[in-house]
Amino acid sequence: MITLENLSKSFGSTLAVDSLSFEVAAGKVTGFLGPNGAGKTTSMRMLLGLDAPSGGRALINGVSYGQLAAPLRTVGALLEPRTGHRGQRADSHLCGLARSNSIPVSRVRAVLEEVGLAEAAKRRIGTFSLGMRQRLGIAAALLGDPEVLIFDEPVNGLDADGVAWIRGLMRAKAASGATVFVSSHLMSEMQSTADHLVVIGRGKLLADESMDNVLAASAQNSVIVASPQAGELATALQRAGYTVVAASEGRLKVIGASPEVVGGIAHTMGVRVNELGGRQASLEQAYTELTAQSLDYVPTRIGESS
Ligand SMILES: Nc1ncnc2c1ncn2[C@@H]1O[C@H](COP(=O)(O)OP(=O)(O)OP(=O)(O)O)[C@@H](O)[C@H]1O
C-alpha cells in the first residue's frame, strides 16, 4: 500500500506538490492523472526517496523508502526509460542490481523471460530500441518480486504491442495482489487499464475515485431516446433542467441524464418510448471536465492563493 500524508514539495518559489493526501490500495491498478506540471513525477520521486518532501510524508507499506530494509524487494519503479550503461549487457546490468540488493541471481533469467528479453540477454543496452529499454526497466522493477509497482508514463513511445503488453502486465500484477500505481497521459489506455484514479492539478488533489465513479460523474453522460411524441418529451425534459439536443433519425439526446430519469419522466407523462439507451462519457471527457481549471499550468508561487 502507498500512503501520502499532506505531502508537499517546493522548488524555490514553485509549489510543485501541495499538501497531497491519498492512499493507493493493493490488488488494483490505480491511475495517476493530471496535466503537464501537475506534480505527478515529483510525487513519485518522493515516494522513492529521490526527492525529499518539503512537508508531510510519502510511505510505502507504512514506512518511508529510506526505512525499507530491502527496497527492491518491496517496491519496483520505472521512472525513466534509460537504465544501465549503454556498453553493458542486459543480464550483467540486472545481475549487478540483484547482487547489490541481496536478490538471488536466478531472478535475472526469470525477469528477462517475463518481459520478453530472454533472447537479448547478452546484447549491449546501447543497441536496444526504446521499447526494449522500457522492457529492461520493467525487468529491473520486477527483479525483487515486489508487492508495490510505481510506473511513470510506462507506455511513452511504445508501439501497440508494447502498450498492450504493459497493460496485461499491470492487470496481472494487480490481480495477484500487487499495488500498481501508474501515471499516463493516454486516457483511452488508462480507461482500459485502471480500476481507480487519483487526479491532481497544480499539485492538489482533484479526485480520488473508482473509474466507475469518475465516469458516472461526467456531465457528458447522456441518454438517446426515440419517441413518436419527441417534441412533448423534449419540453418536459428541458423543464426538468436537462439539455436536449437533436440526435440522428429524429431521436433526442439528453445530456447529463440517466435512462431511469428519462424513462421515468416519459412514464409520468404517458409518452410512448420506442428506444432508450445510455451513452457513457469517455475518460477523456470526464478528465477534461475534472481538470478544466488546472490546465495551462502556471506554478503556484508560495504565498499566493491558487
Ligand atoms: N528539480 C526541479 N527543479 C525545479 N522545478 C521542478 C523540478 N522538478 C519539477 N519541477 C517543477 O515542479 C512542477 C511539477 O513537475 P512534475 O514533473 O512533477 O509534473 P508532472 O505532473 O509529472 O508533469 P508531466 O505530466 O509534464 O510529466 C513543474 O512546475 C516543474 O517545472
The ligand as a Tripos MOL2 file, in Angstrom:
@<TRIPOS>MOLECULE
LIG
   31    33     1     0     0
SMALL
NO_CHARGES

@<TRIPOS>ATOM
      1 N1         14.0930   19.6230   -9.9960 N.pl3     1 LIG1
      2 C1         13.1950   20.5980  -10.1930 C.ar      1 LIG1
      3 N2         13.5360   21.8970  -10.0470 N.ar      1 LIG1
      4 C2         12.6440   22.8800  -10.2130 C.ar      1 LIG1
      5 N3         11.3530   22.6870  -10.5370 N.ar      1 LIG1
      6 C3         10.9520   21.4220  -10.7010 C.ar      1 LIG1
      7 C4         11.8360   20.3100  -10.5390 C.ar      1 LIG1
      8 N4         11.1460   19.1710  -10.7650 N.ar      1 LIG1
      9 C5          9.8760   19.5440  -11.0590 C.ar      1 LIG1
     10 N5          9.7680   20.8960  -11.0280 N.ar      1 LIG1
     11 C6          8.5300   21.6550  -11.2620 C.3       1 LIG1
     12 O1          7.5140   21.1120  -10.4460 O.3       1 LIG1
     13 C7          6.2620   21.1080  -11.1380 C.3       1 LIG1
     14 C8          5.7280   19.6920  -11.1890 C.3       1 LIG1
     15 O2          6.5170   18.9280  -12.0890 O.3       1 LIG1
     16 P1          6.3120   17.3580  -12.3160 P.3       1 LIG1
     17 O3          7.3650   16.9170  -13.2670 O.co2     1 LIG1
     18 O4          6.2260   16.6740  -11.0130 O.co2     1 LIG1
     19 O5          4.8800   17.3310  -13.0180 O.3       1 LIG1
     20 P2          4.1810   16.1330  -13.8210 P.3       1 LIG1
     21 O6          2.7700   16.1050  -13.3610 O.co2     1 LIG1
     22 O7          4.9690   14.8860  -13.6800 O.co2     1 LIG1
     23 O8          4.2570   16.6930  -15.2980 O.3       1 LIG1
     24 P3          4.3280   15.9150  -16.7150 P.3       1 LIG1
     25 O9          2.9790   15.3290  -16.9310 O.co2     1 LIG1
     26 O10         4.6180   17.0150  -17.6640 O.co2     1 LIG1
     27 O11         5.4170   14.8980  -16.6220 O.co2     1 LIG1
     28 C9          6.5280   21.7480  -12.5020 C.3       1 LIG1
     29 O12         6.2620   23.1220  -12.4020 O.3       1 LIG1
     30 C10         8.0170   21.5190  -12.6820 C.3       1 LIG1
     31 O13         8.5750   22.5020  -13.5280 O.3       1 LIG1
@<TRIPOS>BOND
     1     1     2 1
     2     2     3 ar
     3     2     7 ar
     4     3     4 ar
     5     4     5 ar
     6     5     6 ar
     7     6     7 ar
     8     6    10 ar
     9     7     8 ar
    10     8     9 ar
    11     9    10 ar
    12    10    11 1
    13    11    12 1
    14    11    30 1
    15    12    13 1
    16    13    14 1
    17    13    28 1
    18    14    15 1
    19    15    16 1
    20    16    17 2
    21    16    18 1
    22    16    19 1
    23    19    20 1
    24    20    21 2
    25    20    22 1
    26    20    23 1
    27    23    24 1
    28    24    25 2
    29    24    26 1
    30    24    27 1
    31    28    29 1
    32    28    30 1
    33    30    31 1
@<TRIPOS>SUBSTRUCTURE
     1 LIG1         1 GROUP 0 **** ****
